[in-house]
Amino acid sequence: MKILVPVDGSKCSLKAVKYAAELATGLRSKSSIVVINVHDDSALYQMGSYVDPTTIEEYLIQTSQRELKGAQKILSQYKIPHNFIIEIGYVAETILQIATKEKCDMIIMGSKGRSGIADVLLGSVSQRVSSRAKQPVLLVKEIGRAHV
């Protein structure tokens, strides 16, 4: 089974990486994990006349590399084949394209990511991916402490 795990550096996305690794470890069939980090650069187009587009792309790649470090640390503890993909584009659409391109059997992702208020206004990435994916999508929730 090939599992795609989108990671944005949030605790919830790292919990999804760990869940995917444990699931893959427990499967009898040969499994692998593809970890993807996507940054939407559409808001940065306005800066194009002030900043070189190459500089923007380099910045986004460096940010992605930082956000993937937690996933690398988790996966280093497991003996599961894995690889990392960094993409720039519309987040949900890019995740869906990579899931198809990589022939992933399943997508495991955090239910909440880094986008906060944008989720309320535009809908979450996990919501868009789960409603449009051709493969099963498992959403991992971060369960916090109840406040009394």
JOGIDA-V346982 format. One record per residue. RES is the residue in one small letter. SS is DSSP state (@ for helix, = for strand, . for the rest). PSI is psi in degrees with one decimal (* if undefined). Layout:
((RES & SS & PSI) (RES & SS & PSI))
This chain:
((m & . & 135.1) (k & = & 122.1) (i & = & 128.9) (l & = & 130.6) (v & = & 104.7) (p & = & 134.4) (v & . & 133.9) (d & . & 10.7) (g & . & -9.4) (s & . & 158.8) (k & @ & -39.2) (c & @ & -39.2) (s & @ & -34.2) (l & @ & -31.4) (k & @ & -36.5) (a & @ & -38.1) (v & @ & -47.0) (k & @ & -41.8) (y & @ & -45.1) (a & @ & -41.8) (a & @ & -42.4) (e & @ & -39.6) (l & @ & -48.2) (a & @ & -37.7) (t & @ & -36.5) (g & @ & -10.9) (l & . & 147.0) (r & . & -29.7) (s & . & 159.2) (k & . & 128.9) (s & . & 155.5) (s & = & 160.1) (i & = & 134.0) (v & = & 118.7) (v & = & 128.6) (i & = & 141.3) (n & = & 125.5) (v & = & 134.3) (h & = & 134.1) (d & . & 119.5) (d & . & 6.2) (s & @ & -35.3) (a & @ & -19.0) (l & @ & -8.8) (y & @ & -32.6) (q & @ & -27.0) (m & @ & -8.0) (g & @ & -30.9) (s & @ & -13.1) (y & . & -29.7) (v & . & 139.0) (d & . & 130.2) (p & @ & -31.6) (t & @ & -38.5) (t & @ & -41.9) (i & @ & -45.8) (e & @ & -43.2) (e & @ & -41.0) (y & @ & -46.1) (l & @ & -37.5) (i & @ & -42.8) (q & @ & -39.9) (t & @ & -43.4) (s & @ & -43.6) (q & @ & -40.0) (r & @ & -43.0) (e & @ & -22.5) (l & @ & -12.7) (k & @ & -40.2) (g & @ & -41.1) (a & @ & -39.8) (q & @ & -42.3) (k & @ & -44.2) (i & @ & -49.0) (l & @ & -22.2) (s & . & -18.0) (q & . & -10.7) (y & . & 149.9) (k & . & 64.7) (i & . & 130.6) (p & = & 135.4) (h & = & 157.5) (n & = & 163.9) (f & = & 139.9) (i & = & 133.2) (i & = & 127.9) (e & = & 156.6) (i & = & 127.7) (g & . & -171.0) (y & . & 125.6) (v & @ & -59.4) (a & @ & -44.6) (e & @ & -40.2) (t & @ & -40.9) (i & @ & -45.7) (l & @ & -40.9) (q & @ & -43.5) (i & @ & -37.4) (a & @ & -40.3) (t & @ & -49.0) (k & @ & -42.1) (e & . & -2.6) (k & . & 49.2) (c & . & 142.5) (d & . & -19.8) (m & = & 151.8) (i & = & 127.5) (i & = & 123.2) (m & = & 159.3) (g & = & 146.8) (s & . & -22.1) (k & . & 138.4) (g & . & -147.6) (r & . & -7.4) (s & . & -14.8) (g & . & -114.0) (i & @ & -29.6) (a & @ & -31.7) (d & @ & -41.5) (v & @ & -41.6) (l & @ & -39.6) (l & @ & -11.0) (g & . & 147.2) (s & . & 158.6) (v & @ & -44.3) (s & @ & -36.6) (q & @ & -44.8) (r & @ & -41.2) (v & @ & -47.9) (s & @ & -31.2) (s & @ & -20.2) (r & @ & -9.4) (a & . & 146.6) (k & . & -19.4) (q & . & 162.8) (p & = & 144.5) (v & = & 126.7) (l & = & 121.9) (l & = & 129.2) (v & = & 124.6) (k & . & 146.3) (e & . & 116.5) (i & . & 116.7) (g & . & 176.0) (r & . & 143.3) (a & . & 138.0) (h & . & 126.7) (v & . & *))
